[in-house]
Amino acid sequence: MSPDDFNRVTSRSNASVPLEQARNGSALNRTENIKSRMGNDGNMASPMGKDRQHAGKYKIISASYNYSILAMLLIHCCICQDMELMKEKFAKLLLGEDMSGGGKGVSSALALSNAITNLAASAFGEQKRLEPMAVETKARWRKEIDWLLSVTDHIVELVPSRQKAKDGSTMEIMVTKQRNDLLMNIPALRKLDGMLLDCLDNFKDQHEFYYTKSKDDDNSKKGKARNDDKWWIPTPKVPPDGLSDATRKWLQYQKDSVTQVLKAAMAINAQVLTEMEIPENYIEALPKNGRASLGDLIYKSMTEEFFDPDCLLSALDLSTEHKILDLKNRIEASVVIWKRKMNAKDTKSSWSSAVSFEKRELLEDRAETILLILKHRFPGVPQSDLDISKIQYNRDVGHAILESYSRIIESLAFTVLSRIEDVMHADSLARGPSNAEQKRNQTKERAPKKTQNT
């Protein structure tokens, strides 16, 4: 509504005040106290005092009426803004992110996955400190994620149900029910989401540590600057003697809680990715056998009689994210090859091999063990080629929502966990450099160095 329209509405409301007195009983009741107080004053007993009394009453009614109109207009504007934003978002989803309407957009599943990922990036991308989210950002996150998750309410399956007819007979009919995986995992992910936001809110009243805007702190001056490639993240500072025992125990409790959230989100994400179909494009690009994918060194280690996955990983160079991701890609490719060969019934198939079924099953089991260790030891590593291919070519909207929602919760949990470990590292430095070095070495493997793009 334009300012001119608003002035016309308010002017009409002022002119019609006497006709609206019966409709504004609450406003009239509020003016009775004013009337009684004015009547108690001797100077107001004259007819002119009564006129002033009625004039004041009309002004109060008019002001109350105008304020109610303004409040309704503000609420209407907020609703209209939300509606327009929701229309824009869902129109983009329907068009597959192709706003030209040329039909070159992505699938609805990928569009929803990208929408959830982009929303999380805009909401949590600036979460570099252990502090509550901004009120506006949190409200926008909860509102827009509810819009995107509302799609799952309409993904249903038919299940048998018994109902009684009017004549008393029992018959079995098919009724709709939300798909089982969505019914179980969406509430669980919502709870994990709320736990992470509550964890950030818990840091509102802490005053024992704070953040500096640059790395020019005492450690840098002494030549003991942290070499963790986190130059863009504010440095936490603690008191000279370190944190108090109560704060240290409370911080450890928060770390344990976030760790549980991280494990739960990782489990849901891994399960959803397992249920997704492997695209044909990925299969066509695979080598002919698992040995060619793994390399001779890793393949020989996995075929030994006494296999130790930790010993194998310790012998490999896993100093950067690129090397960890390359190892994960090769192992996943070999697992896919072995599974397809075990499922190939035609002996003349190109996937058939002279390797026995039992040996191939043993190799697959060992490869899955290595992948599990890598996932838990390096949770911050980017997605593998297989995962990216599954997400890109997935057509199941329910799987797309579950995968993207669990992935962003996993990412946020890892970020919060890293920020907590930064504070605990600063506390260890304050209490003793040797203690800090020991703590840092324990968590160094979980946060590999990021490779720079050249």
C-alpha positions in Angstrom: 0.0 0.0 0.0 1.4 3.4 -1.0 1.7 6.3 1.5 -1.2 8.1 -0.4 -3.4 5.1 0.0 -2.5 4.8 3.7 -3.3 8.5 4.3 -6.7 8.1 2.6 -7.5 5.1 4.8 -6.5 6.9 8.0 -8.4 10.0 7.0 -11.5 8.0 6.4 -11.0 6.3 9.7 -10.8 9.6 11.5 -14.0 10.9 9.9 -15.9 7.8 10.9 -14.9 7.6 14.5 -18.4 8.4 16.0 -19.8 5.5 13.9 -17.1 3.1 15.1 -17.5 3.7 18.9 -19.7 0.7 19.3 -17.2 -1.5 17.5 -14.3 -0.3 19.7 -15.7 -1.2 23.1 -12.2 -2.1 24.3 -10.9 1.3 23.4 -14.0 3.0 25.2 -13.4 0.9 28.3 -9.8 2.0 28.4 -10.9 5.7 28.3 -13.3 5.3 31.2 -10.5 5.5 33.7 -9.3 8.7 32.1 -12.9 10.0 32.2 -13.3 9.2 35.9 -9.9 10.8 36.7 -10.9 13.9 34.8 -14.3 14.0 36.4 -12.7 14.0 39.9 -11.1 17.3 39.1 -13.3 20.3 40.0 -12.1 22.3 37.0 -13.5 19.7 34.7 -17.1 19.8 35.9 -18.0 22.6 33.6 -19.6 22.0 30.2 -16.4 23.1 28.5 -14.6 20.5 30.6 -17.0 17.8 29.4 -16.3 18.9 25.8 -12.6 18.5 26.4 -13.3 15.2 28.0 -15.2 13.9 25.0 -12.6 15.3 22.6 -9.9 13.5 24.4 -11.9 10.3 24.3 -12.4 10.6 20.6 -8.7 11.2 20.0 -7.8 8.1 22.0 -10.2 6.0 20.0 -8.9 7.4 16.8 -5.3 6.8 17.7 -6.1 3.2 18.8 -8.0 2.6 15.6 -5.1 4.0 13.5 -2.5 1.9 15.3 -4.6 -1.2 14.8 -4.8 -0.5 11.0 -1.0 0.1 11.0 -0.4 -3.2 12.8 -2.6 -5.1 10.4 -0.9 -3.5 7.4 2.5 -4.4 8.8 1.4 -8.0 9.3 -0.1 -8.1 5.8 3.1 -6.8 4.3 5.2 -9.4 6.1 2.9 -12.2 4.9 3.0 -10.8 1.4 6.8 -10.6 1.4 7.0 -14.2 2.7 4.5 -15.4 0.1 6.4 -13.6 -2.7 9.7 -15.1 -1.6 8.1 -18.6 -1.3 6.6 -18.2 -4.8 10.0 -17.2 -6.2 11.8 -20.1 -4.6 9.3 -22.8 -5.6 9.1 -21.3 -9.1 12.8 -21.7 -9.4 12.6 -25.3 -8.2 9.8 -26.1 -10.7 11.9 -24.6 -13.5 14.9 -26.6 -12.5 16.9 -23.4 -11.8 16.5 -22.4 -15.5 14.7 -19.1 -15.2 14.6 -18.6 -19.0 12.0 -21.4 -19.2 13.9 -23.0 -22.0 13.7 -26.5 -20.5 17.4 -26.8 -19.8 17.0 -26.9 -16.1 18.2 -29.7 -13.7 15.9 -32.3 -12.2 13.6 -31.4 -9.3 15.6 -33.6 -7.0 18.9 -31.8 -7.8 17.2 -28.4 -7.7 15.9 -29.1 -4.2 19.3 -30.4 -3.1 21.0 -27.3 -4.4 18.4 -25.1 -2.7 19.0 -26.7 0.7 22.8 -26.5 0.2 22.7 -22.8 -0.9 20.4 -21.9 2.0 22.8 -23.5 4.5 25.8 -21.7 2.9 24.1 -18.3 3.3 23.0 -19.1 6.9 26.1 -20.8 8.3 28.8 -19.6 6.0 29.8 -16.8 8.4 29.8 -19.0 11.5 33.4 -18.5 12.4 33.0 -18.1 16.2 31.4 -20.0 19.0 28.5 -17.6 19.4 24.7 -17.7 18.9 23.5 -17.1 15.4 22.0 -13.7 14.6 18.2 -13.6 15.4 17.3 -12.7 11.8 19.5 -15.4 10.3 18.2 -18.1 12.6 14.6 -17.0 11.8 15.2 -17.1 8.1 16.9 -20.5 8.3 14.0 -22.1 10.2 11.4 -20.5 8.0 13.0 -21.4 4.6 14.1 -24.9 5.6 10.6 -25.6 6.7 9.4 -24.5 3.2 11.8 -26.9 1.5 11.2 -29.8 3.9 7.4 -29.4 3.4 7.8 -31.2 0.1 8.4 -34.5 2.1 4.9 -34.3 3.5 3.5 -35.2 0.1 5.9 -38.1 -0.7 3.8 -41.0 0.3 3.4 -44.7 -0.2 0.3 -47.0 -0.2 0.0 -49.3 2.9 -2.8 -51.7 3.7 -5.2 -50.7 6.5 -8.3 -52.3 8.0 -11.4 -50.3 8.3 -14.9 -51.1 9.6 -17.9 -50.6 7.3 -21.3 -49.3 8.4 -22.7 -52.8 8.4 -20.0 -53.9 10.9 -17.9 -55.9 8.4 -14.1 -55.4 8.2 -12.4 -54.7 5.0 -8.8 -54.0 4.0 -8.1 -50.9 1.9 -4.9 -49.0 0.8 -4.2 -45.7 2.5 -1.5 -43.2 2.0 1.4 -42.8 4.5 4.5 -40.7 4.4 7.4 -42.8 3.0 9.1 -44.8 5.8 12.6 -43.4 5.4 11.3 -39.8 5.4 9.0 -40.5 8.4 12.0 -41.8 10.4 14.9 -39.5 9.3 13.3 -36.0 8.8 12.3 -35.7 12.5 15.7 -37.0 13.5 17.5 -34.5 11.4 15.3 -31.7 12.7 16.3 -32.7 16.2 20.0 -32.7 15.3 19.5 -29.3 13.7 18.0 -27.9 16.8 20.7 -29.5 19.0 23.4 -27.6 17.0 21.6 -24.3 17.2 21.1 -24.8 21.0 24.8 -25.6 21.3 25.7 -22.3 19.7 23.2 -20.5 22.0 24.9 -22.0 25.0 28.0 -19.9 24.3 26.0 -16.6 24.7 26.9 -16.1 28.4 30.5 -17.4 28.4 33.1 -14.7 29.2 36.3 -16.7 29.7 37.5 -16.7 26.1 37.2 -14.2 23.3 38.4 -13.8 19.7 41.0 -11.6 18.1 40.6 -10.3 14.5 44.1 -11.2 13.4 46.9 -13.6 14.1 49.1 -10.9 15.7 48.8 -12.5 19.2 51.4 -13.5 21.7 52.1 -16.8 20.0 52.8 -15.1 16.7 55.3 -12.7 18.4 57.1 -15.7 20.0 57.3 -17.5 16.7 54.9 -20.2 17.8 52.0 -19.4 15.4 49.7 -22.2 14.7 50.4 -23.9 11.4 46.8 -25.2 10.7 46.0 -23.2 7.5 43.1 -21.4 9.3 44.3 -17.9 8.6 40.8 -16.6 7.9 39.3 -17.7 11.2 39.5 -15.5 14.3 42.0 -16.7 16.9 40.5 -17.6 20.3 42.1 -16.1 23.4 41.9 -17.4 27.0 43.1 -16.0 30.3 46.8 -16.3 31.0 46.3 -19.3 33.4 43.9 -21.0 31.0 40.2 -21.7 31.5 38.7 -22.6 34.8 37.9 -26.2 35.6 34.2 -25.7 35.4 34.5 -24.1 31.9 36.9 -26.7 30.7 34.4 -29.5 31.8 31.5 -27.6 30.2 33.4 -27.2 27.0 34.2 -30.9 26.9 30.5 -31.7 27.4 29.6 -29.4 24.5 32.3 -31.2 22.4 30.9 -34.6 23.2 27.4 -33.5 22.3 28.4 -32.1 19.0 30.4 -35.3 18.3 27.3 -37.3 18.8 25.4 -35.0 16.4 28.2 -35.4 13.8 28.1 -39.2 14.0 24.3 -39.4 13.7 24.3 -37.1 10.7 27.2 -39.0 9.0 25.3 -42.3 9.6 22.1 -41.0 8.0 24.0 -39.4 5.0 25.9 -42.6 4.4 22.7 -44.7 4.5 21.0 -42.4 2.0 24.0 -42.4 -0.4 24.1 -46.2 -0.2 20.4 -46.4 -1.3 21.0 -44.2 -4.3 21.6 -45.9 -7.6 25.0 -45.7 -9.2 24.8 -43.8 -12.5 25.7 -45.5 -15.7 28.1 -42.7 -16.6 30.2 -43.5 -13.5 30.2 -47.2 -14.3 31.3 -46.7 -17.9 34.3 -44.7 -16.7 35.6 -47.5 -14.4 38.6 -49.6 -15.2 38.2 -53.3 -15.9 39.4 -54.6 -12.5 39.9 -53.5 -9.0 43.7 -53.9 -9.1 44.0 -51.3 -11.8 41.9 -48.9 -9.7 43.8 -49.4 -6.4 47.4 -49.8 -7.7 49.8 -52.6 -7.0 50.9 -51.4 -3.5 47.4 -51.1 -2.0 46.2 -54.2 -3.8 49.0 -56.4 -2.4 48.5 -55.0 1.1 44.8 -55.9 0.9 45.4 -59.4 -0.4 47.8 -60.4 2.4 46.6 -63.0 4.8 47.0 -60.8 7.9 45.5 -57.4 6.9 45.8 -54.4 9.1 44.0 -51.3 7.7 45.6 -48.9 10.2 49.1 -50.1 9.2 48.2 -49.6 5.5 46.9 -46.1 6.1 50.0 -45.2 8.1 52.2 -46.3 5.2 50.3 -44.0 2.8 50.8 -40.2 2.3 47.6 -38.6 3.6 49.0 -35.2 4.4 46.5 -33.3 2.1 42.8 -33.4 1.3 43.6 -34.1 -2.3 45.6 -37.3 -1.5 42.9 -38.5 1.0 40.1 -37.9 -1.6 42.2 -39.6 -4.3 42.5 -42.7 -2.1 38.8 -42.7 -1.3 37.9 -42.4 -5.0 40.1 -45.4 -5.9 38.8 -47.6 -3.2 35.2 -46.8 -3.9 35.7 -47.5 -7.6 37.2 -50.9 -6.7 34.3 -51.7 -4.5 31.8 -51.0 -7.3 33.8 -53.2 -9.7 33.9 -56.1 -7.2 30.2 -55.8 -6.5 29.3 -55.8 -10.1 31.5 -58.8 -10.8 29.9 -60.7 -7.9 26.4 -59.9 -9.2 27.3 -60.8 -12.9 25.6 -64.1 -13.6 26.7 -64.4 -17.2 30.2 -65.9 -17.4 30.8 -64.3 -20.7 30.1 -60.8 -19.3 32.9 -58.2 -19.5 32.7 -57.9 -15.8 33.4 -61.6 -15.1 36.8 -62.6 -13.8 38.9 -65.6 -12.8 39.1 -64.3 -9.2 37.0 -66.5 -6.9 33.8 -65.2 -5.3 35.1 -65.6 -1.8 38.3 -63.7 -2.4 36.4 -60.9 -4.1 34.0 -60.7 -1.2 37.0 -60.6 1.2 38.5 -57.7 -0.7 35.3 -55.8 -0.7 34.9 -56.2 3.0 38.4 -54.9 3.6 37.9 -52.0 1.3 34.7 -51.0 3.1 36.7 -51.1 6.4 39.2 -48.7 5.0 36.5 -46.3 3.7 34.8 -46.4 7.2 38.1 -45.5 8.9 38.7 -42.7 6.4 35.3 -41.3 6.9 35.6 -41.1 10.7 39.2 -40.0 10.8 38.7 -37.3 8.2 35.1 -36.1 8.3 35.8 -32.8 6.7 37.1 -34.3 3.4 35.0 -33.2 0.3 32.6 -35.7 -1.3 34.0 -38.4 -3.5 33.4 -38.8 -7.3 30.9 -41.6 -6.6 28.9 -39.4 -4.2 28.9 -36.4 -6.5 27.8 -38.6 -9.4 24.9 -40.1 -7.3 23.7 -36.7 -6.2 23.9 -35.3 -9.7 22.0 -38.0 -11.5 19.6 -38.9 -8.6 15.9 -38.6 -9.5 14.4 -39.5 -6.1 13.3 -36.2 -4.4 13.1 -37.8 -1.0 16.6 -39.1 -1.2 17.8 -35.7 -2.4 16.3 -33.9 0.6 17.6 -36.4 3.1 21.1 -36.4 1.6 21.4 -32.6 1.4 19.9 -31.9 4.8 22.1 -34.5 6.6 25.1 -33.3 4.7 24.7 -29.7 5.8 24.1 -30.8 9.4 27.2 -32.9 9.2 29.2 -29.9 7.9 27.9 -27.5 10.5 28.7 -30.1 13.3 32.2 -30.5 12.0 32.6 -26.7 11.9 31.4 -26.2 15.5 33.6 -29.1 16.6 36.6 -27.5 15.0 35.9 -24.2 16.7 35.6 -25.9 20.1 39.0 -27.7 19.5 40.5 -24.3 18.7 39.5 -23.0 22.1 40.7 -26.1 23.8 44.0 -25.7 22.0 44.4 -22.1 23.2 43.6 -23.3 26.7 46.3 -26.0 26.4 48.8 -23.4 25.2 48.1 -21.3 28.2 48.5 -24.2 30.7 51.6 -25.5 29.0 53.2 -25.7 25.5 54.0 -29.4 25.8 50.4 -30.2 26.7 49.2 -28.2 23.7 51.6 -29.9 21.3 50.3 -33.3 22.5 46.7 -32.3 22.1 47.4 -30.8 18.6 49.1 -34.0 17.4 46.0 -36.1 18.5 43.7 -34.1 16.3 46.1 -33.2 13.5 45.1 -36.3 11.4 41.4 -35.4 11.6 42.0 -32.1 9.9 44.4 -32.5 6.9 45.9 -29.6 5.1 43.9 -28.1 2.3 45.5 -28.1 -1.1 45.8 -24.8 -2.9 44.4 -24.6 -6.4 47.1 -23.5 -8.8 
